[in-house]
């Protein structure tokens, strides 16, 4: 089984969640994960992303930093009939005065989804969310 991980790139907190939480748990469950910036290639980046999504059985979409590409990739996977598991840093669920354009919060259309929250200085799969994450992966 293969998981495509869609997330903001070159963000230390998101990279840490991927490296210390998502990837190890997937490996433990016998699931291979791919993230486009972690795959060596000489292809057009868009072609590579589509190839990785086509090969994947499901997607983990981290909505932290509200990257349009993550929303696009999650929508593409849903359109292909592939399940999407949503995650986001726990401070991305409400508006802030310092973020008038909403770049640091989950967009309205997805706020009603079951989103697994994570804390910046803790792993996604800490005591409180590890069971929930594993439950989602076993569905």
N, C-alpha and C positions, 0 to 999 in steps of 0.2 A: 504494500500500500504506500502511496506517495501523497504528501501534503505540500501544497504551494503556500508559502507564507508571504503575505502582502503587508508591507509596513513602510513607514518613513525610513529613509536610508541616511546613513551618516549621522545618526543621533545616538549618543553614548547610552542613554537610558534604554532606548528601544533595542539597540544592539545587545546590551547586557541581558535583557529579558529573553531575547532570541537565543543567545549563547548559553545562558545559565538556567533557563527554564524550559522554553518550548522545545528546543532541539534535544536536550537530554531525555525529557519525558517521551517524546516521540520515538527516540531510539530505543528506550526501555520497552516500549510497546511494539517494537518491530516495524515502525513506520519511518520511511525515509522522508526528510523534509528538504525543500529547495527554496532558496531565496535568490533572486536574480543577481544581486551583487556578490553572492558567494559562489557563483558558477563561472568558471573560466570559459570565455567564448570570444570569437571574432565576428560574430553575427551582428546584424542590426539589433539593437536592444529590444525594440518592439517585437520583432520576430521571435527573439529568444523568450520573452515573457509569454507570448501566446503558446509557444511550444511547451514551456514548463507548465502552463495552466492546463493545456490539453492532456498532458501526461499525468497530471495529478488527479487523485480521487476526491479530494476535498481541499478546502482552503481555510487557513487561519488569517483573518484580516484584523490587524491592529489599527484601530482608528485614532490613535494618538497623533497629534499634530494635524489632523483633518486633511491629510494629503489627498488631493483629487484622484491620483492614480490608484490609491488603495480602494477608494469607493468604486472606481471603474472596474478594477480587477475583481472585487467581490461581486459586483453586478454581473460581470461576464461569467464568473463561475456559477452563479445562481441561474443565469440564462441557459447554461449548458446542463442544468439539472444536477449540479454538484453542491453538496452541503458547504456552508460557510459558518465557521465559529468566529465570533467577534470578541476582541479584547480591546481594552483602552486603559491608559493610566487613570487612576481614580480621581484626579483633579480635572478631568476633561468632561465632566457630566453637568456642569452648570456654568452660566455666563459669569464673566469677570469684567470689571470696569477697565482693566488694563488690556482687554482683548475685544475692542468694539466690533471687529469684523468676524468674530467667531472662529478664528484660526486655531484656537486651543480648546475646542470642545467638540464633542460628538454632534454631528448635524441632526436637526430635528427629525428627519425622516427615519433615522435609525435609533433614536433614543428609546423607542419602545421595544427594541430587540433585547434578547437576553445577552448582555455583554459582560464578559468576565473582567472585573477590574483588577488592576495591579498597582502597587505602590512603587515610587521611584527608587527607594533604597531597599526594597524587599523583592524577592523573586515573585513572579506571577504564581508560582506553584508553592507558595508558602503554606503554612498549616491550614489557613482558612480556605484557600481556593484549589488546592491540589486535588482533592476528591472530586470537586465539580468539574475541573478540567479533564481529568481521567474519565469521568462519566460521559462527558461530551464525546471524547475520542472513541469510546467503546460503542457508541450508538451505531 
